[in-house]
Amino acid sequence: MSLNEQYTSILDWIKTRPVEESDSILKAKADIIAAFDLKKAIQVGSKLPPFTLSDATGKQVSSTDLLAKVPVLISFYRGG
């Protein structure tokens, strides 16, 4: 199932929920959409600002420190 199909399936499920549940979920979605400014998002080919993230073991790692040693690949994944 594609990501778009998954999204549509979840949205369809939300619409079947009692209004007191679905309203808060749909409002949160609308708030995120309203607050998102594509012009502020990092664009393809742009350089990321320095950052610190947790590695797979929970240790804080600085992008500046890593880039001083080796090229860096960042992988984003969703789910647990």
N, C-alpha and C positions, 0 to 999 in steps of 0.2 A: 504494500500500500504506500503510495507516495505521501510526502509531507502534506501536500494540499488536500489529499483525500482524508488523511488523518485529522487535519484541522476542520474540514467540513463535517466529518463524523462527530467530532467533539462539540462543535457548534450546534449541530442538530440535536445532540443529547442534551445540551444545556437548555435548549428551547423546550424540551419535554419536562423539565424540572418545575417544581412549584414556583410561582412567581416570586416568593420571598427569597428563594435561592437564585433563580436565574437573573433577577434584576440586579443583584449585587455583583454577580459575575460579569454581566454585560456592561454595567456601569464602569467596572474596573477596566475592562477592555477599551471602552470608549475614552476613558481618562488617559490611558497609555497612548492611544492613537492621537488624541488631542495634544498631548505633551511632547510627542516625538517630533523633532525637527531634523529632517534629512540633511539640511545644510550643516548641522553640527556633527553629524556622524562622520567617522573616518572613511574616506573614499578609497576606492581601489587604487593602489599605487602610492598612497600617502604613507608617510613615515609615522609610526606610532610614537606617542610621547613616552618617556621613561615610565616604567611601572614595576610594581612588586606583586607577585602572585605566589600562591602556595603550590609546591610541586606535588607529585603523587604521594609523597610521604607526609605532607603537611608542613614542610619546611618552607619558610619565606625565601623567595629567590628574586633578585633584582635583574631586570632586563639589561641594565647598564653593565652589571658584573658579567652576565652571560655573554653579551655582545663583545666584551673586551677579549673573550677567549675563543668563541666559536660563533658561526651563524646560528640563528634561532628560528625554530619552527614552532608556531603556536597552533594547537589543535583545540577547537571548541566542539564540545559534544553536549547533547541534551540527554536527560534521563539520569537514572541512578546507577 
